[in-house]
Amino acid sequence: MDRLVTPAFATEELRELLQTPLPVQEGSTPIRHILTDSRSLLSPHDTLFIAIPTDSGDGHRYLQQLYARGVRSFVVEHLPEQVTRGEWPGNWYVVPSSVGALQRIASAHRARFPQLVSIGITGSNGKTIVKELLYQLLEPTRAVMRSPRSYNSQIGVPLSVLGIEATDELAILEAGISQPHEMAALREVIQPSIGLFTCLGGAHQENFPSLEAKLREKLLLFTDCHTIVYGADDPLVARLMRETCPRGEHLTWSRRDPAATLYVVQEETRGDETNLQLRALGKDYQLTLPFADAGYVEDCLVALTLLSRLAPELLGQPEPWAHLHPVAMRLEVKDGLAGNTLINDSYSCDLRSLSIALDFLRRRATATGERPVLLLSDIEGSGLDDRALYSEVASLIRSYGVAELLAVGEHISSQLGVLEGVRVMTFPTTEALLSSRVLSQIQGSCLLIKGARRFAFEEVYRRLSIQEHQTVLDIDLQAVVHNLNHYRSLLPPEHPIICMIKADGYGTGAFELARTLQEHRVEYLAVAVADEGKELRDKGIRTHLVIMNPELRSAETLFSHRLEPEVYSFQLLEGLRAKARALGVRDFPIHIKVDSGMHRLGFDYADMERLGRELSACSELRVSTVFSHLATADEESGADYVHHQYELFAQCCEALERTLGYRPRRHLLNTAGIERYPQYALDMARLGIGLYGFSPTGRGGVEPIARFSTVILQVKELRAGEYIGYGCRGHLSRDSRIAVLPVGYADGFSRRLSRGAYAVMIRGHLCPTVGNVCMDACMVDVTDVPGVLVGDEAILFGCAALPLEHMAEVCDTIPYEILTGISSRVQRRYWRE
């Protein structure tokens, strides 16, 4: 991400700050942009690129590319040879730790604003929600800066701090840790005067010997704070707060202790609202929160406790609290009508978030070849006059290559002069846009929808969406990236991975997965058949694509679309060779499948000598990799067979190479193999079900990526003795309330889940099925759930109480079958941090 630094850093200042002995280039342009991701380069002449090695990649790999594009200032952990040979003149700051250098630069920038009140938030959960709630409440009357989205890591925090400007009064910043010895560095960057602690939970516990050890690490953020906010009902939190932060003022909230700063006298949830009676600093208040979720309510209590001291007038004003809206922390990507792709970012509407969203739009449009279009409302609360504000907006739009702007609102519409060079259509209101013909004329675009809350762009999003079926499979692309990086960490550094996205990405949508994995520099993707690969190529995927089950009749498609076939028989090999010869194809990459014991497809050991001879004489085809499948890697008792397969595979590879005349790369490990047998990593590894959030050996470390949900269509009041559904298979033993859901076995909600075998989650309660699941609907018992209404969400799987594995167990199958069985009529909705 590229972050604006104000004011600029001079090169001599950076040299002194980073303590690097290398001389700086005379006449160097001051640095105004800090870049850690090569894909986000906008302004080469005044950019400092910090090359950061991570588990998923190394920024040093992109130095040549960036230098060629005009960047001349770099922070590196080791100099490239071109610099030592004098071929790349510029400003090269060599440091022991690139992340540490980024943090020192951010700390120096933070120190430029001693008048700023900095609020540091940490805890196991709820940091982003508390931050956004405070922003919603304080932003109307104060100049508030807050960290983008969930930028709370060792890299994210300094990038957030670099966004502080001289006009900011408050900075609200998250700090998250996953390892010991991380928080002290974040404290130096944030320099908080007020500290907020949300809650203590089990996240990242595997890296700490105890909850107390993790809490002590988190509390290092508050060492120099003059005010600390936390919940006093957790005894461990309360004790360690007193021990480790004895000097600061402690503001606490409690449901038990009337002496707390904020005491919850009474709490009642009705429908989607929570009514609170509170006592704060000797005064009584009544507030209604538009949330029923217990976690959201506790996050509100943290915010309330701080505001009782920072802005007590807000506790006496019910209006701001009634209009709080849920925090959508992720960009939503969805197929739209007329070949459009929709990016919905109603998370916020300000200059900082606009820059992030435009960067996402540019990458997405570049990957798909679509025309980038922006729908933008008036930006409110910036503190700038309209000309200055929309001049900055125009600069961002031009920098990110937006082809067209749909501008909604009187203020942005009045500034057409500064939007020169961008095709603009203006509308005074959202209603005017909706009543025009413009939306129906947008075709083949990648459309970013971004607007202030009062413009209600949700209707625009609905109008342009391709499906209105309210049964949805949500895919968390950030979890996909997490899982990819988790398995990368189990393999040697920079180890190539082949990611399996066959069967339309195991039912989650192959293209969005492919685009995300390509962006994160996965070397190979694999699908089952040529048609899947052709579709990905047509949508702009350029990564190596392996076809695992090729057919001879698709050979021309393979060659014309650079789809690399698995070859498992002499018949297939000869057919591909003949077709390649007829088309004039040479050195086309193929992947040789060896049968080492799975006995499904592949060449045997006895075939190796003949195979090597035929391939060595074949100029049309060239072996890129040789591989095999492990049959028992996911079974505890299968180790002996795995070792046997490895030995046989190694013998096959050696025999093939003797006659082939060169050494292709080899791979044997699947997901379970990566977890259990990393010693057999060889040259590559294949990642399948682990990418989707399932550890086949039960070792954890992965995050589920899919959430299946629907809504209630109708609620019926029925008497005891009534029958439900086809065949009258549901019989009520009591007076009941029955909810009808628009999901059935045609959607992938199996009939095996009928008659109480499964329960769905509604308003935090598990509600069992009643009667048989129908083709397009099912019925569930909501008698014991208060306040159920038509339109309420029903989670089918994907929450802590309903993991996908549970549905698979009830259906006596595996998670693969459940995922791949979800119908195409169920809309896929993609989320991304």
C-alpha positions in Angstrom: 0.0 0.0 0.0 1.2 3.5 -0.8 0.8 6.1 2.0 1.2 9.8 1.7 3.8 11.3 4.1 3.2 15.0 5.1 5.5 16.8 5.4 8.1 15.2 3.2 11.2 13.4 4.4 14.5 14.8 3.0 17.1 12.2 2.0 19.6 13.4 4.6 17.0 13.1 7.3 16.3 9.5 6.2 20.0 8.7 6.2 20.4 9.9 9.7 17.2 8.3 10.9 18.1 4.9 9.4 21.8 5.3 10.4 23.0 4.2 7.0 26.5 5.2 5.9 25.9 5.3 2.2 26.0 8.8 0.7 22.8 10.2 -0.8 22.4 11.4 -4.3 22.8 15.1 -4.7 19.6 17.1 -5.6 17.4 14.2 -4.6 13.6 14.8 -4.5 12.2 14.7 -1.0 10.2 11.6 -0.2 6.4 12.0 -0.1 5.3 8.4 -0.6 6.3 5.2 1.3 5.8 2.1 -0.7 5.9 -1.5 0.5 3.9 -3.2 -2.3 5.4 -2.8 -5.8 2.0 -3.1 -7.4 0.8 0.2 -5.9 3.4 2.5 -7.4 2.0 5.8 -8.5 4.8 8.5 -8.2 8.3 7.0 -8.8 10.3 10.2 -8.4 9.3 10.9 -4.8 8.7 7.3 -3.6 10.8 5.4 -1.1 10.3 1.6 -1.6 10.9 -0.5 1.5 11.8 -4.1 0.5 10.2 -6.3 3.2 10.8 -10.1 3.3 7.7 -11.9 4.5 6.5 -15.5 4.7 4.7 -15.1 1.4 7.3 -13.2 -0.6 10.3 -10.8 -0.6 10.2 -7.2 -1.7 13.8 -7.5 -2.8 12.6 -9.5 -5.8 11.0 -6.4 -7.3 13.9 -3.9 -7.1 14.8 -4.3 -10.7 11.2 -3.8 -11.8 10.8 -0.7 -9.7 14.2 0.8 -10.7 13.2 0.4 -14.3 10.0 2.3 -13.6 11.9 5.3 -12.2 12.1 4.7 -8.4 15.5 5.9 -7.0 15.1 5.6 -3.3 15.2 2.2 -1.6 15.4 0.6 1.9 16.9 -2.9 1.7 18.4 -5.5 3.9 21.1 -6.4 1.3 22.3 -4.5 -1.7 21.7 -5.9 -5.2 24.8 -6.6 -7.3 23.8 -3.8 -9.7 24.4 -1.2 -6.9 27.7 -2.5 -5.9 28.8 -2.5 -9.5 27.7 1.1 -9.9 24.9 0.4 -12.4 22.0 1.6 -10.3 22.8 5.0 -8.8 20.3 6.3 -6.3 19.6 6.4 -2.6 20.1 3.0 -1.0 19.5 2.7 2.7 20.8 -0.6 4.0 19.3 -1.7 7.3 19.3 -4.9 9.4 15.4 -5.0 9.4 13.2 -3.4 6.7 10.2 -3.6 9.0 12.2 -1.9 11.7 13.1 0.9 9.3 9.5 1.4 8.3 8.6 1.6 12.0 11.3 4.2 12.7 10.2 6.4 9.8 6.6 6.2 11.0 7.6 6.9 14.6 9.5 10.0 13.4 6.4 11.2 11.5 4.2 10.7 14.5 6.6 12.8 16.7 6.0 15.7 14.3 2.5 16.1 15.8 2.8 16.4 19.6 -0.5 18.1 19.9 -2.3 15.1 18.5 -4.4 12.9 20.9 -3.5 9.3 19.9 -5.9 6.5 20.9 -4.3 3.0 20.8 -6.7 0.0 20.7 -5.7 -3.6 21.4 -7.4 -6.8 22.5 -8.2 -10.2 21.0 -11.4 -9.2 19.2 -13.4 -6.0 18.4 -10.6 -3.6 17.7 -11.8 -2.5 14.3 -15.4 -2.3 15.4 -14.5 -0.1 18.5 -12.4 2.1 16.2 -15.2 2.5 13.7 -17.8 3.2 16.3 -15.7 5.9 17.9 -15.1 7.4 14.4 -18.8 7.5 13.6 -19.5 9.3 16.9 -16.6 11.7 17.0 -16.1 12.6 13.3 -19.0 15.0 13.0 -17.4 17.4 15.5 -13.7 16.7 15.4 -10.9 16.1 12.9 -10.5 12.3 13.4 -7.9 10.1 11.6 -8.2 6.4 12.0 -6.2 3.4 10.7 -7.6 1.9 7.5 -9.6 -1.3 7.9 -7.6 -3.8 10.0 -4.2 -2.2 9.6 -3.0 -3.4 13.0 0.2 -5.4 12.3 3.9 -4.7 12.5 3.6 -3.3 8.9 0.0 -2.1 9.0 0.4 0.2 12.1 3.3 2.3 10.7 1.5 2.6 7.3 -1.5 3.9 9.2 0.6 6.4 11.2 2.1 7.7 8.0 -1.4 8.9 7.1 -1.5 11.4 10.0 -1.8 15.0 8.8 -1.3 18.4 10.5 -5.1 19.1 10.6 -5.9 15.9 12.6 -7.0 16.3 16.2 -7.5 12.7 17.1 -5.8 9.5 15.7 -7.6 6.2 16.5 -5.2 3.3 15.8 -5.4 -0.5 16.2 -2.5 -2.6 17.4 -2.5 -6.3 17.0 0.1 -8.9 17.9 0.6 -12.6 17.2 4.0 -13.2 18.7 5.9 -12.2 21.9 8.1 -9.1 21.7 5.9 -7.3 19.1 4.0 -4.7 21.1 6.8 -2.5 22.3 7.6 -1.6 18.6 4.0 -0.7 17.9 3.9 1.5 21.1 6.8 3.5 19.8 5.1 4.0 16.5 1.6 4.9 17.9 2.8 6.8 20.9 -0.7 6.6 22.5 -1.9 8.9 25.2 -5.2 7.0 25.6 -5.4 3.2 25.6 -8.4 1.0 25.0 -8.6 -2.7 25.7 -11.5 -4.6 24.1 -11.4 -8.2 25.5 -9.1 -11.1 26.1 -9.7 -14.2 23.9 -7.9 -17.2 22.4 -6.7 -15.7 19.1 -3.0 -16.4 18.5 -2.8 -18.2 21.8 -0.6 -20.9 20.2 2.4 -18.5 20.3 2.1 -17.7 24.0 2.5 -20.1 27.1 -0.6 -18.7 28.8 -3.4 -16.1 28.5 -1.6 -14.1 31.1 1.6 -14.0 29.1 -0.4 -12.8 26.0 -2.2 -10.2 28.0 1.0 -8.8 29.5 2.4 -8.4 26.0 -0.7 -6.6 24.9 -0.6 -4.2 27.9 2.8 -3.0 26.9 0.9 -0.7 24.5 -0.4 1.3 27.5 2.9 1.9 29.4 2.9 5.7 28.8 -0.9 6.3 28.5 -2.5 8.8 30.8 -6.0 7.1 30.4 -6.8 3.4 30.0 -10.2 1.9 29.2 -11.2 -1.7 29.8 -13.9 -4.0 31.1 -13.6 -4.7 34.8 -15.6 -8.0 34.9 -12.7 -10.1 33.6 -10.6 -10.7 36.8 -7.4 -11.4 35.0 -7.7 -8.2 32.9 -8.6 -6.1 35.9 -5.7 -7.5 38.0 -3.0 -7.1 35.4 -4.2 -3.6 34.5 -3.7 -2.5 38.1 -0.3 -4.2 38.2 1.2 -3.1 34.9 -0.4 0.3 34.5 -0.5 1.8 38.0 0.0 5.4 37.0 -2.7 6.1 34.3 -6.3 7.0 35.0 -8.4 3.8 34.8 -11.9 4.1 33.2 -13.8 0.8 33.5 -17.1 -0.6 32.4 -19.0 -3.3 34.3 -22.2 -5.2 34.6 -21.4 -6.2 38.2 -19.6 -3.3 39.9 -21.7 -0.1 40.5 -18.4 1.7 41.3 -17.1 1.3 37.7 -16.8 4.4 35.5 -19.7 3.0 33.4 -22.1 0.7 35.1 -24.7 -1.2 33.2 -27.8 -1.0 35.4 -30.1 -2.9 33.0 -29.7 -4.4 29.5 -32.6 -5.7 27.4 -32.5 -7.0 23.8 -35.6 -6.6 21.7 -35.5 -7.7 18.0 -32.5 -6.0 16.5 -32.0 -3.4 19.3 -30.5 -3.3 22.8 -31.9 -0.9 25.4 -29.3 0.1 28.0 -29.7 1.8 31.4 -26.3 3.2 32.4 -24.7 5.1 35.2 -21.6 7.0 34.3 -19.7 9.4 36.5 -22.7 9.9 38.8 -25.3 10.4 36.0 -28.0 8.1 34.7 -28.5 7.6 31.0 -30.8 5.6 28.7 -29.6 4.6 25.2 -30.9 2.3 22.5 -28.2 0.6 20.4 -29.2 -0.7 16.9 -27.4 -4.0 17.6 -28.5 -7.2 19.3 -25.2 -9.1 18.9 -23.6 -9.5 22.3 -20.1 -8.8 20.9 -21.2 -5.5 19.3 -22.9 -4.4 22.5 -19.7 -5.0 24.5 -17.7 -3.1 21.8 -20.2 -0.2 22.3 -19.6 -0.3 26.1 -15.9 0.2 25.5 -16.6 3.2 23.3 -19.2 4.5 25.8 -16.7 4.3 28.7 -14.1 6.4 26.8 -16.7 8.9 25.7 -18.0 9.4 29.2 -14.7 11.3 29.8 -13.8 12.4 26.3 -17.2 13.6 25.0 -19.8 13.1 27.8 -22.4 15.1 25.9 -22.8 12.2 23.5 -24.2 10.0 26.3 -27.1 12.3 26.7 -27.9 12.4 22.9 -29.8 9.3 21.8 -29.7 10.3 18.1 -26.1 9.5 17.3 -26.3 6.1 18.9 -29.6 5.2 17.2 -27.9 5.9 13.8 -24.8 3.8 14.3 -24.4 1.4 11.5 -22.7 -2.0 11.5 -19.0 -2.0 10.5 -18.4 -3.7 7.1 -14.7 -4.4 7.3 -14.3 -5.8 3.9 -14.7 -5.0 0.2 -17.4 -7.0 -1.4 -16.9 -8.2 -5.0 -19.8 -9.6 -7.0 -20.9 -10.3 -10.6 -23.3 -7.7 -11.9 -25.6 -7.4 -14.8 -24.4 -6.7 -18.4 -21.0 -8.3 -17.7 -20.1 -5.8 -15.0 -18.1 -6.6 -11.9 -19.3 -4.7 -8.8 -17.0 -3.7 -5.9 -19.1 -2.5 -3.0 -17.2 -0.4 -0.4 -19.7 1.2 1.9 -17.3 0.9 4.8 -16.3 4.6 4.7 -16.1 7.5 2.3 -13.1 9.7 2.9 -9.8 10.5 1.1 -7.9 7.8 2.9 -10.3 5.0 2.2 -10.9 6.2 -1.3 -7.2 5.8 -2.1 -7.2 2.2 -0.8 -10.4 1.3 -2.7 -9.1 2.9 -5.9 -5.9 0.8 -5.6 -8.1 -2.3 -5.3 -10.2 -1.2 -8.3 -7.1 -0.7 -10.5 -5.7 -4.2 -9.6 -9.1 -5.9 -10.2 -9.7 -4.1 -13.5 -6.2 -4.8 -14.7 -6.5 -8.5 -13.9 -9.8 -8.8 -15.8 -9.3 -6.3 -18.6 -12.4 -4.5 -17.6 -13.0 -0.7 -17.8 -12.5 0.9 -14.3 -15.5 3.0 -13.3 -16.1 4.9 -10.1 -19.5 5.8 -8.5 -18.7 8.4 -5.8 -20.9 10.6 -3.6 -20.0 13.8 -1.9 -17.3 13.3 0.7 -18.3 14.7 4.0 -16.4 15.8 7.0 -13.0 16.2 5.3 -12.3 19.7 6.8 -11.3 21.0 3.3 -13.1 23.4 1.1 -14.7 21.8 -2.0 -12.1 22.9 -4.5 -9.2 21.6 -2.4 -11.1 18.4 -1.6 -12.1 17.5 -5.1 -8.8 18.5 -6.6 -7.3 15.8 -4.4 -10.1 13.4 -5.5 -9.3 14.2 -9.2 -5.6 13.6 -8.6 -6.4 10.2 -7.1 -8.8 9.3 -9.9 -6.3 10.2 -12.6 -3.4 8.4 -10.8 -5.4 5.1 -10.5 -6.5 5.2 -14.2 -10.3 5.5 -13.6 -12.0 5.7 -17.0 -15.3 7.2 -15.9 -16.8 8.9 -12.8 -20.4 8.9 -11.8 -20.6 11.8 -9.3 -23.6 12.0 -7.0 -24.2 15.1 -4.8 -24.3 18.9 -5.1 -20.7 19.5 -3.8 -18.9 17.1 -6.1 -21.1 18.0 -9.0 -20.1 21.7 -8.6 -16.4 20.9 -9.1 -16.3 19.8 -12.7 -13.5 22.2 -13.4 -11.0 20.4 -11.2 -12.1 17.0 -12.6 -10.7 17.9 -16.0 -9.4 14.9 -17.9 -11.9 12.4 -16.4 -15.2 11.6 -18.1 -17.8 12.7 -15.5 -21.6 12.3 -15.3 -23.2 14.2 -12.4 -26.4 13.6 -10.5 -27.7 15.8 -7.7 -29.1 12.8 -5.7 -29.1 9.0 -5.7 -32.8 9.1 -6.8 -31.8 11.1 -9.9 -29.2 8.5 -10.8 -31.6 5.6 -10.3 -34.3 7.3 -12.4 -31.9 7.9 -15.3 -30.9 5.4 -17.9 -27.2 5.5 -17.1 -27.1 2.4 -14.9 -28.6 0.3 -17.7 -26.0 1.5 -20.2 -22.9 0.4 -18.1 -21.5 -2.7 -19.6 -18.3 -4.7 -19.2 -17.0 -2.5 -16.5 -15.4 -2.9 -13.1 -17.5 -0.6 -11.0 -16.4 0.7 -7.5 -19.4 1.9 -5.5 -18.4 4.2 -2.8 -20.6 6.7 -1.0 -21.4 8.5 2.2 -24.1 6.7 4.3 -26.9 9.2 3.6 -26.7 8.6 -0.2 -27.9 5.0 0.3 -26.0 3.5 -2.6 -27.3 0.1 -1.4 -30.2 0.5 -3.9 -27.7 1.1 -6.8 -25.9 -2.1 -5.8 -29.1 -4.1 -5.7 -30.2 -2.6 -9.1 -26.9 -3.7 -10.7 -26.6 -7.1 -9.1 -27.0 -10.2 -11.2 -29.0 -12.2 -8.6 -31.5 -11.4 -6.0 -31.7 -14.9 -4.5 -31.0 -14.2 -0.9 -29.3 -17.5 -0.2 -25.6 -16.6 -0.3 -22.2 -18.3 -0.1 -19.8 -15.7 1.3 -16.1 -16.2 0.4 -13.5 -14.5 2.6 -10.5 -13.9 0.2 -8.4 -12.7 3.1 -8.8 -16.1 4.7 -7.7 -17.7 1.4 -4.5 -15.6 1.6 -4.0 -16.5 5.3 -4.3 -20.2 4.4 -1.9 -19.9 1.5 0.7 -18.2 3.7 0.2 -20.7 6.5 1.1 -23.6 4.2 4.0 -21.6 2.7 5.4 -21.3 6.2 5.5 -25.1 6.5 7.6 -25.4 3.4 11.1 -24.1 2.6 11.4 -20.4 1.9 10.2 -19.4 -1.6 9.0 -22.9 -2.2 6.7 -23.0 -5.3 3.1 -24.1 -4.7 0.5 -25.4 -7.1 -3.0 -24.3 -5.9 -5.9 -26.6 -6.8 -8.9 -24.6 -8.0 -10.7 -27.3 -9.9 -14.5 -27.8 -9.8 -14.9 -24.0 -9.9 -12.6 -23.6 -6.9 -14.3 -26.4 -4.9 -17.6 -24.6 -5.5 -16.4 -21.2 -4.2 -15.7 -19.6 -7.6 -12.5 -20.3 -9.5 -11.9 -16.9 -11.1 -11.9 -14.9 -7.9 -9.6 -17.4 -6.2 -7.3 -17.5 -9.3 -7.1 -13.7 -9.4 -6.3 -13.5 -5.7 -3.7 -16.3 -5.9 -2.1 -14.7 -9.0 -1.9 -11.4 -7.1 -0.1 -13.2 -4.3 2.4 -14.7 -6.8 1.4 -18.3 -6.8 3.4 -19.9 -9.5 0.9 -22.6 -10.7 -2.9 -23.1 -10.6 -4.5 -26.4 -11.4 -8.0 -27.2 -12.7 -9.6 -30.4 -13.9 -10.5 -29.9 -17.6 -9.5 -27.6 -20.4 -12.8 -25.7 -20.4 -12.1 -24.5 -16.9 -8.7 -23.3 -17.9 -9.9 -21.6 -21.1 -12.5 -19.6 -19.0 -9.8 -18.4 -16.7 -7.5 -17.4 -19.6 -10.4 -15.5 -21.2 -10.9 -13.6 -17.9 -7.3 -12.5 -17.8 -5.5 -15.1 -15.6 -1.9 -15.4 -16.8 -0.4 -17.7 -14.2 0.7 -21.2 -15.3 -2.4 -23.4 -15.5 -2.2 -27.2 -15.2 -5.0 -29.3 -16.6 -5.3 -32.4 -14.4 -7.7 -34.5 -16.6 -7.0 -33.5 -20.2 -8.7 -35.1 -23.1 -7.2 -35.4 -26.6 -10.1 -33.7 -28.2 -9.3 -30.5 -26.2 -5.6 -30.5 -27.4 -6.0 -27.5 -29.7 -7.6 -25.5 -26.7 -4.6 -26.6 -24.5 -2.0 -25.3 -27.0 -3.8 -22.1 -28.0 -4.5 -21.0 -24.4 -1.2 -22.2 -22.8 -2.9 -24.8 -20.7 -0.3 -27.3 -19.5 -1.7 -30.9 -19.5 -1.0 -33.7 -17.0 0.2 -36.7 -19.1 -0.5 -40.1 -17.6 -0.5 -42.6 -20.6 1.4 -43.3 -23.8 -1.8 -42.9 -25.8 -2.3 -39.4 -24.4 1.3 -38.5 -24.9 1.3 -39.6 -28.6 -1.9 -37.9 -29.3 -0.7 -34.6 -27.8 2.6 -34.9 -29.7 0.8 -35.5 -33.0 -1.5 -32.5 -32.5 1.5 -30.3 -31.4 3.4 -31.3 -34.6 0.4 -30.5 -36.8 0.1 -27.0 -35.2 3.8 -26.3 -35.3 4.1 -26.2 -31.4 7.5 -26.7 -29.9 8.7 -27.1 -26.3 5.2 -27.0 -24.8 5.3 -27.7 -21.1 3.6 -30.9 -19.8 3.4 -32.6 -16.4 4.2 -36.4 -16.1 2.0 -38.3 -13.7 3.6 -41.3 -12.0 1.6 -44.0 -10.3 3.5 -44.6 -7.0 0.7 -46.5 -5.3 -2.6 -44.6 -5.6 -3.4 -46.8 -8.7 -5.7 -44.2 -10.3 -3.8 -42.6 -13.2 -0.1 -42.5 -14.2 2.9 -44.3 -15.6 4.5 -47.2 -13.7 8.1 -47.7 -12.9 8.4 -50.2 -15.8 7.4 -47.4 -18.2 10.1 -45.0 -17.2 12.9 -46.0 -19.7 10.5 -46.1 -22.7 8.9 -42.8 -21.5 12.3 -41.1 -21.2 13.3 -42.2 -24.7 10.1 -41.0 -26.3 10.2 -37.7 -24.6 13.9 -37.1 -25.3 13.1 -37.5 -29.0 10.0 -35.2 -28.8 10.8 -31.6 -29.6 7.1 -30.6 -29.4 6.8 -31.3 -25.7 9.0 -30.6 -22.7 8.5 -32.1 -19.2 8.0 -29.2 -16.8 7.3 -31.4 -13.7 7.0 -35.1 -12.7 4.6 -35.8 -9.8 2.6 -38.4 -8.0 -0.3 -38.6 -5.5 -0.1 -39.8 -1.9 -2.9 -42.1 -0.9 -2.6 -42.1 2.9 -1.0 -38.8 3.9 -4.1 -37.7 5.9 -4.2 -40.9 7.9 -2.2 -41.4 11.1 -1.6 -45.0 10.3 -0.6 -44.4 6.7 3.1 -43.3 7.3 4.6 -46.6 6.1 2.7 -46.4 2.8 3.7 -42.7 2.4 7.4 -43.6 2.8 7.0 -46.5 0.3 5.4 -44.2 -2.2 8.2 -41.6 -1.8 10.9 -44.3 -2.4 9.1 -45.6 -5.5 8.5 -42.1 -6.8 12.2 -41.2 -6.3 13.2 -44.3 -8.2 10.8 -43.4 -11.1 12.2 -39.9 -11.3 15.8 -41.1 -11.4 15.0 -43.7 -14.1 13.2 -41.1 -16.2 15.9 -38.5 -15.9 18.6 -41.0 -17.0 17.0 -41.3 -20.5 15.3 -38.0 -20.6 18.6 -36.0 -20.5 17.4 -33.2 -18.2 15.9 -32.9 -14.7 12.3 -31.7 -14.4 10.9 -30.4 -11.1 9.3 -33.0 -8.9 6.3 -32.8 -6.5 4.6 -35.3 -4.3 3.0 -33.5 -1.4 -0.7 -32.6 -1.1 -2.2 -30.6 1.7 -2.0 -33.5 4.2 1.5 -34.2 3.0 2.6 -30.6 3.6 1.4 -30.9 7.2 2.8 -34.4 8.0 5.8 -34.9 5.7 7.6 -31.6 4.9 10.8 -33.6 4.5 9.4 -34.7 1.1 8.8 -31.2 -0.2 11.1 -31.8 -3.2 10.8 -29.0 -5.7 7.1 -28.0 -5.4 4.0 -28.9 -3.4 0.3 -29.0 -4.2 -2.2 -27.2 -2.0 -5.8 -28.3 -2.2 -8.4 -28.5 0.7 -6.1 -26.6 3.1 -6.5 -23.5 0.9 -10.2 -23.6 1.7 -9.8 -23.8 5.4 -9.7 -27.5 6.3 -6.7 -29.2 7.8 -7.0 -32.9 6.8 -4.8 -33.9 9.7 -6.6 -31.7 12.2 -3.5 -29.7 13.0 -5.2 -26.3 12.7 -3.6 -23.0 11.7 -6.1 -22.4 8.9 -9.2 -20.2 8.7 -12.5 -21.2 7.1 -13.2 -19.2 3.9 -16.9 -20.0 3.3 -20.1 -19.0 5.0 -23.5 -20.3 3.7 -26.6 -18.3 4.7 -30.1 -17.4 3.8 -33.1 -15.4 5.2 -36.4 -16.2 6.7 -39.3 -16.0 4.2 -42.2 -16.6 6.5 -42.9 -17.4 10.2 -46.0 -19.6 10.9 -47.7 -20.2 14.3 -48.8 -23.8 14.4 -50.6 -26.0 17.0 -49.4 -29.2 18.6 -50.3 -32.2 16.4 -49.8 -30.4 13.1 -47.7 -31.9 10.3 -45.0 -30.2 8.3 -43.8 -30.8 4.8 -43.9 -33.6 2.2 -45.1 -36.9 3.5 -46.2 -35.2 6.7 -42.8 -36.3 8.1 -42.6 -33.4 10.6 -45.0 -33.8 13.5 -45.3 -31.1 16.2 -45.4 -32.2 19.8 -46.1 -28.7 21.1 -47.4 -25.3 19.9 -44.6 -24.0 17.7 -43.3 -21.2 15.6 -41.9 -22.5 12.3 -39.7 -20.5 10.0 -39.6 -21.2 6.2 -36.2 -20.7 4.6 -35.7 -20.3 0.8 -33.0 -23.0 0.6 -33.3 -26.7 -0.4 -31.5 -29.6 -1.9 -31.4 -27.8 -5.3 -29.2 -25.2 -3.6 -27.0 -27.8 -1.9 -28.8 -28.1 1.4 -29.1 -31.9 1.5 -32.2 -33.9 2.2 -30.0 -35.8 4.7 -30.4 -32.7 6.9 -34.1 -33.3 7.3 -36.2 -34.0 10.4 -34.0 -32.6 13.1 -30.8 -34.1 11.8 -29.3 -30.6 11.5 -29.9 -27.2 13.0 -29.3 -23.7 11.5 -28.2 -20.6 13.5 -30.8 -17.8 13.9 -30.3 -14.9 16.3 -27.6 -16.9 18.1 -29.8 -20.0 18.6 -29.6 -23.4 16.9 -32.9 -24.2 15.3 -33.5 -27.8 14.1 -35.0 -28.7 10.8 -38.6 -29.8 10.8 -40.0 -32.3 8.2 -38.2 -33.1 5.0 -36.0 -30.6 3.2 -37.7 -29.7 -0.1 -36.1 -28.8 -3.4 -36.3 -25.0 -2.9 -37.2 -24.6 0.8 -36.9 -26.1 4.2 -38.6 -25.5 7.6 -36.9 -24.9 11.0 -38.3 -24.7 14.5 -37.8 -21.2 16.0 -40.2 -21.6 19.0 -37.4 -21.0 21.5 -35.9 -18.0 19.8 -37.4 -14.6 20.9 -38.3 -11.9 18.3 -37.7 -13.9 15.1 -38.9 -11.8 12.1 -39.2 -12.3 8.3 -35.9 -11.3 6.8 -33.7 -12.5 9.7 -30.5 -14.2 8.6 -30.2 -18.0 9.0 -26.6 -19.3 9.0 -26.4 -22.7 7.4 -22.7 -23.2 8.0 -19.7 -21.0 8.6 -19.9 -19.7 12.2 -18.1 -21.1 15.2 -21.1 -23.2 16.3 -21.7 -24.5 12.8 -18.5 -25.3 10.9 -18.8 -26.9 7.5 -17.3 -30.1 8.9 -20.4 -30.5 11.1 -22.7 -30.4 8.1 -20.4 -32.9 6.3 -20.5 -35.3 9.3 -24.3 -35.1 9.4 -24.4 -35.9 5.7 -21.9 -38.7 6.2 -19.5 -37.2 3.7 -16.5 -34.9 3.4 -16.3 -31.1 3.2 -15.3 -31.3 -0.5 -18.7 -32.7 -1.4 -20.6 -30.1 0.6 -18.7 -27.2 -1.0 -18.8 -28.5 -4.6 -22.5 -29.4 -4.2 -23.6 -25.8 -3.6 -25.7 -24.8 -6.6 -24.7 -22.1 -9.1 -28.0 -20.3 -8.4 -26.6 -19.5 -5.0 -24.9 -16.2 -5.4 -21.2 -16.0 -4.5 -20.2 -12.9 -2.6 -16.5 -12.2 -2.2 -15.0 -10.3 0.7 -11.6 -8.8 1.0 -9.8 -6.7 3.6 
